[in-house]
Amino acid sequence: MRVSRSRPPEGWEEVFSGLCVEASVIQAVLETRGLRAVTQQFSSQWLIGSVVDDCRVYVPVDQAEAARDALAESPDPLDDA
């Protein structure tokens, strides 16, 4: 299935957009809370000698509010990096 960059797949809602490394951590946080989450990578771009991946995290529409609540309660795991 092809997905437009501007819309999530039907029945899913975007809860995160950004670096793929962050998306992987966010997906893991959501899954440990019993939520279904998927990550989709859109592109790789060069930025000052580094590859920057563009990812989105989606959850089913009926889990979107719980996912946002879980993310708001969780500390940013990359702050300690």
C-alpha positions as a Markdown table, in Angstrom:
| # | Residue | x | y | z |
|---|---|---|---|---|
| 1 | Met | 0.0 | 0.0 | 0.0 |
| 2 | Arg | 1.3 | 3.4 | -0.9 |
| 3 | Val | 0.8 | 6.1 | 1.7 |
| 4 | Ser | 0.7 | 9.8 | 0.9 |
| 5 | Arg | 3.1 | 11.9 | 3.0 |
| 6 | Ser | 0.3 | 14.2 | 3.9 |
| 7 | Arg | -2.2 | 11.6 | 5.2 |
| 8 | Pro | -2.0 | 8.5 | 7.4 |
| 9 | Pro | -3.3 | 5.1 | 6.2 |
| 10 | Glu | -7.1 | 4.7 | 6.5 |
| 11 | Gly | -8.1 | 3.8 | 10.0 |
| 12 | Trp | -4.8 | 5.0 | 11.5 |
| 13 | Glu | -3.7 | 8.3 | 13.0 |
| 14 | Glu | -0.3 | 9.9 | 13.1 |
| 15 | Val | 1.1 | 10.4 | 16.6 |
| 16 | Phe | 4.7 | 11.3 | 15.8 |
| 17 | Ser | 6.7 | 12.7 | 12.9 |
| 18 | Gly | 10.5 | 13.1 | 13.0 |
| 19 | Leu | 13.7 | 11.2 | 13.2 |
| 20 | Cys | 13.5 | 7.4 | 12.8 |
| 21 | Val | 15.6 | 6.8 | 15.9 |
| 22 | Glu | 13.0 | 8.7 | 17.9 |
| 23 | Ala | 10.2 | 6.9 | 16.1 |
| 24 | Ser | 11.6 | 3.6 | 17.1 |
| 25 | Val | 11.7 | 4.6 | 20.8 |
| 26 | Ile | 8.2 | 6.0 | 20.6 |
| 27 | Gln | 6.9 | 2.8 | 19.0 |
| 28 | Ala | 8.5 | 0.8 | 21.8 |
| 29 | Val | 7.0 | 3.0 | 24.5 |
| 30 | Leu | 3.5 | 2.7 | 23.0 |
| 31 | Glu | 3.8 | -1.1 | 22.6 |
| 32 | Thr | 4.9 | -1.5 | 26.2 |
| 33 | Arg | 1.6 | 0.2 | 27.1 |
| 34 | Gly | -0.3 | -2.3 | 25.1 |
| 35 | Leu | -1.0 | -0.1 | 22.1 |
| 36 | Arg | -0.6 | -1.1 | 18.5 |
| 37 | Ala | 1.9 | 1.1 | 16.8 |
| 38 | Val | 3.6 | 1.0 | 13.4 |
| 39 | Thr | 6.5 | 3.1 | 12.0 |
| 40 | Gln | 6.9 | 4.1 | 8.4 |
| 41 | Gln | 10.1 | 5.5 | 6.9 |
| 42 | Phe | 9.6 | 8.0 | 4.1 |
| 43 | Ser | 13.0 | 9.1 | 3.0 |
| 44 | Ser | 16.6 | 9.7 | 3.8 |
| 45 | Gln | 18.1 | 13.1 | 3.4 |
| 46 | Trp | 21.7 | 14.4 | 3.8 |
| 47 | Leu | 22.1 | 17.1 | 6.3 |
| 48 | Ile | 25.6 | 18.5 | 7.0 |
| 49 | Gly | 27.3 | 15.2 | 6.3 |
| 50 | Ser | 24.7 | 13.0 | 8.1 |
| 51 | Val | 21.8 | 11.0 | 6.9 |
| 52 | Val | 18.5 | 12.1 | 8.4 |
| 53 | Asp | 15.6 | 9.7 | 8.1 |
| 54 | Asp | 12.0 | 10.9 | 8.1 |
| 55 | Cys | 9.6 | 8.6 | 9.9 |
| 56 | Arg | 6.0 | 8.6 | 11.2 |
| 57 | Val | 4.4 | 6.6 | 13.9 |
| 58 | Tyr | 0.8 | 5.6 | 13.5 |
| 59 | Val | -1.7 | 4.0 | 15.8 |
| 60 | Pro | -5.3 | 2.8 | 15.1 |
| 61 | Val | -7.7 | 5.8 | 15.4 |
| 62 | Asp | -9.4 | 4.3 | 18.4 |
| 63 | Gln | -6.0 | 4.3 | 20.3 |
| 64 | Ala | -4.8 | 7.7 | 19.3 |
| 65 | Glu | -5.9 | 9.5 | 22.5 |
| 66 | Ala | -4.4 | 6.8 | 24.7 |
| 67 | Ala | -1.2 | 7.0 | 22.6 |
| 68 | Arg | -0.9 | 10.8 | 23.0 |
| 69 | Asp | -1.6 | 10.5 | 26.7 |
| 70 | Ala | 1.1 | 7.8 | 27.0 |
| 71 | Leu | 3.6 | 10.0 | 25.2 |
| 72 | Ala | 2.8 | 13.0 | 27.3 |
| 73 | Glu | 3.4 | 11.0 | 30.5 |
| 74 | Ser | 6.7 | 9.5 | 29.3 |
| 75 | Pro | 10.0 | 11.3 | 29.7 |
| 76 | Asp | 11.9 | 12.0 | 26.6 |
| 77 | Pro | 14.2 | 8.9 | 26.4 |
| 78 | Leu | 16.7 | 10.8 | 24.2 |
| 79 | Asp | 17.3 | 13.5 | 26.7 |
| 80 | Asp | 19.8 | 11.4 | 28.5 |
| 81 | Ala | 21.7 | 10.4 | 25.4 |
